[in-house]
Amino acid sequence: LFVLGLATLWEGAMKARNRKSQSISLVMQGLILVLPTISRRICHSFRCSDYDDGTYLFLDADMSIDCKSDKYFLIRAYAGAMVVVYPLGIPLLAYSMLYKLRKGLNPRYWDPLLTDDEVAQRREETIKQFPTAQLASLFKPRFMYWEIFNTVRRLTLTSFVLACPTLAITTIFTMGVSIVTLAVEREAQPHHNRSLGGFTYAMHWQIVMLVLFSLLTDAGFTEGPSALALSGMLAFANALLIANIFWSSRGNDSAEESEFRNTLRDLRDSLSRSRTRRPKQITSEVEPVEVEVTRFSSNNPLHASAKAADGASSAGGGRRRGWGSLWDDL
């Protein structure tokens, strides 16, 4: 945190001098790299083991610390504050940095008619102007937040797994998270470089194979003469899987991506043709109509009869108003 604060001050000083600095970007990349180790150390502060039917309770990370002592309560309070800062705060900070640059990192979302070259140019300009955008440089525009997904996955497999109370629950939890993230990675294919995507996919399979080997070890299948044969089979299957992944990643873009680009190209061409087409001029040959407006003359029979009725009403002493007064009001 102290290094991150220094990087922020240094970048502010460079910005005041109209100079660019990559200090915050480098510090954020370093924090994301070591974040699982720091978070696991923090989460170890919440695991205690009991002995003699709960008579004694000691911290797993340091057996000299009694979990019932006041010292441990201070450690636990400090660890709780650091959980907010590191496992929760660093991913949220990275998300806020990328969210501010979303229009430059994923311009096609705001303008679907952009070509691939225009999208790449805008992303390159954004990365040059804002070095923190390098967190999304390895991924496709619509997967600009994928680094945060990877960080959460690593934290889940290294730190959050410590919340499982038993080995069986830990194994099931790890296996479930590994398979789900493996399927998500395979379906999304977020990397620009297909070789890098294939390498990442192979590393996901490494996690699944490790959990599978741990299950076989706990079940006792790796004892005796079958241990060497089983290890050889797993190693051969692992090597074959990695070779297959890298061989399949040598191809071109998928058919769905090509179809998507063709659809956007056709839409852009049709819109450009509609813009260049001149609208038809609409002419009207209707002859104007002359309308003569005349005022009522004083010899209007309605007006005359109304005056006569009004006079008769006044002579009779009636209070009813005649048509003449109403006509004058109108």
N, C-alpha and C positions, 0 to 999 in steps of 0.2 A: 504493500500500500504506500509505503514511503517512496519507493522508486516510481510508482505510478504518479504520485503527487509531484515529484521532481520533473517527470516527463511532461506533465501538464503545464507546469510553470515554464519549462524550457520551450515548449511549442508556442505558448502565448508570447514569450519574448521574441521568438523568431517571426511570428506573425506580425508583431508590432514593427519589425524591421522589413516587412514584405519578403520574408524568406520562408521557404518550406522546410518542414521538419517531419521526420518519421519516427520520432521518439515514442509517441503514444501508441502508434501502430506496433512497433517492436515490443514494447512493454506488454501490450495486450496479447500479442501472440505468445510471448513467454509465459504470461499468467495462465493462458488457456492450456499451454503445454504441461505445466506443473500443477495445474488445478486439481486433478484427481488425487495426486499424492498428498497435497495439503488438506484436501477435504477428507480423505481417509484418515489422516492423523487426527483431524478434529472430531470425526465421528467415532473414533475409538474411545473418546473420552466418555461416551455414554454406555459402554459395555462393561459390565461387572459380572464376576462369577462368584457363586456362593459355595461354601464348603461347610462340612459337618451339618448338613440339613439346614442351611441358612444361618448358622451361627456366625460365620465369618463371611464377609463380602469384600472382595478386593477388585481393583481395576485391572482389566486384562492387559492394558498397555504398560502398566507399572504395578507389579504385585505388592510393592511396599506402601501403596496408598489404600487406606481403608475407605470404602465407599460410604460408610456411615459417619465419617469424620467431617468436621467443618471445612477442612482443606479441600475435600472433594466437592463440596457444594460450591465453593468458589471456582474450582476448575470447571464444573459443569455450567455455571453461569457464564463464564468466559467463553466456553466452547459454544454455548447457545448463541452468543453475540457473533462469534466468528462464522457460524453457519449462515447467518443472515448476510454477512459480508462476502464470504467466498463462494460456497456452493449455490447460493441464490443471487448474490449481488453481481458477481462477474458475468454470468450469462445475461442478466437483465441489462447490465451496462453495455455489453456487446450488441444486444438487440436494439437498444436506444441509439447507438452509433450508426448501425446499419439502417434503422428506420428513417433517420434524417436524410439518408442518401438514397432512398428507395426509388425516386424518380430517375436518378442517374444510373442506378445499378440494374433496374428492370424497366427500361423506357418503353418496351413494347406493351406493357400493361396499360400505360397511359396513352399510347399512340399505336394501335394495332397495325397500322399501315407501314411501319418502318421496316426496311429491309434488314437482312442479317449484318451487312456491312455498316449500316447506320447504327444499329444497336451496339455492335462491337466498338465503333468509334466513340459513341457516347459513354460507354462503360470505361473505355480507356481514358477519356478525358476526366471522368469522375475520379478514377483511381489516382491519376496524376495530381489532381487538385486536392483530393482528400485521401491521404495515405491510409486512414483507418478503413477505407473501402477494400483494402487488400484481403480482409477476412472473407470476402465473397468472390475474390478473383478466380478461384479454382472451380467455381460452380457455375452452372447455367443461370441465366438471368432470373428465371422464375423460381430458382432454388437459392436465392441470395441469403437466406437464413439457415442454410444447411449446416454451417459450422456450429451454430447453437444447438442444433439437433444432435450432432456428434458429441458435443460437450456434455449434454444431458445424458446421452447414452453411456459415456465413459463414467460419469458420476454415478449413474444407477448401478453399473457393474462393479464399481470399486468402493463407493462410499455408502450409498443408500441400502446396499445389500446387507450391511452390518446390522440393520434393524431386524433381520430375521433371527428368531431365537434359537432355532435348531439347525443342524446340518441338512436334514431332509428338506426343510422349507427353503434353506439357502440354495440348495441344488435345483429345486423346482423353479424358484424365482430366477436364478441365473439362466437356466435353460430356456425358460419362457421369453425372457427379455432378449436373449441372443437370437432365437428363432424369429421373433417378431421384427427386430431391427434388421436381420438378414433379409427377410422378405421385403421390407420397406426399401432397403437399399437397392435390391434387385429390381423392383418395379419402378422406382423413381429414376435411377441412373442419373444422378445430379451433376456428375463431373463433366467438364469440357473435354478433358483428355480421356479417351477410352482406355488407354493403358493404365492410367491412374485409377480410373473406376474399377478396372479388373483387379488391380492390386488391392484396393480397398475391399472389394467383394471377397477376395481370397482371405484377407485378414479376418473378415467376419466368420468365414468358415473355420478359421483356426480357433476362434473362441468356441464354436459349437463342438469341434473335435476335442478340444481340451476338456470341456464339460463331460462329453461322452467317455473319454478316457478315465476321468475321475470317477464316473459311475461304475465303470468296469473294474477299476481298482478297488473301490469300496465293496463291490460285490464278491471279490475274491477270484475273479477270472484271470488275474495276472500272476497267479502263484503257480509254481511248479514248471513243468516243461512247456505248458501252453503260453507262458509269458512272452517268450521270445517270438513265437509264431504270431501271437496277437499284436505285438509291437511292430513286427515287420509288415503285417497286413495293414495296420493303421498308417504307417509311414508311406507305404506304397499308394494307398488310397488318397492320402493327403497330397503326395507329389503329383499323382494323376489329376486330381481335382485342380490344383494350381496350374498345371500345364494346359488343361482344357479351358480354364477361365482366361488365361492370357492369349490362347489361340483364338478364342471366340471374340476377344476384344480388339482383334486386328482389323475387323470389318469396318465398313462405312457406317453412316448413320442408319438408324432403324427406319423401317418403312413408314411408321407412324409419323416420325419427324419429317420425312420427305413429303408425305401427303399433307401435313400441316403447312409446310412452307409453300407447297404448290397451291393450296387453297388460299393462302394469304396473297400470293402473287396474282392469282386470277381476280381476287377481290380488288386489289390495288389497280390492276389494269382496267377493270370495268368502271371503277370510280374515276379514273383519269380520263377515260373516253366520255363519260357522262359530263365531266366538267368542261371538256373542249367542245362539246356539241352546242351550237348556238340555238337559243330558243326561237320559236316561230313568232313572227310579228302578227298580232291580231288586229285587223282593221275593221272598222264598223262603217257600213254604208247607210245607216239609218238616217233619214232626213230629219232635221229638227222640227219640232211642232210648236207653232206659235199659240200661246194661250192669252186670251184677252180677259183682263180682270176689270170689272166695272163696279162702281160703288152704288149702293142703293140710293135712289132718288127720294126726294121729299114727298113724292106722290105715291109712295108705297102704300097699297091698300091695307096691308096689315098694320102699318104704322097709324094710318088714319082711323081705322076701326078701333085700334087700341086707345087712341086719344079720346074718341067718342065714348068708349066704355069707361074710361077713367073719369071723364067729365060727369057722366051719369052717376057714377059711384060717389063722386064728391057732392053732387047735388042731393043725393039721397042720404047723406050723412054717414055713409059706410066708411069703415076704416080699411077696407080691402084695397090693396094696391092694384092698379090697372096694368094692362099690357103696355101702355105707353111708358110708364116709369120703369118697368122691367126692361123694355127695349132701350131706354136711355142708359140704364146701368150697363147693359150689354155693350 
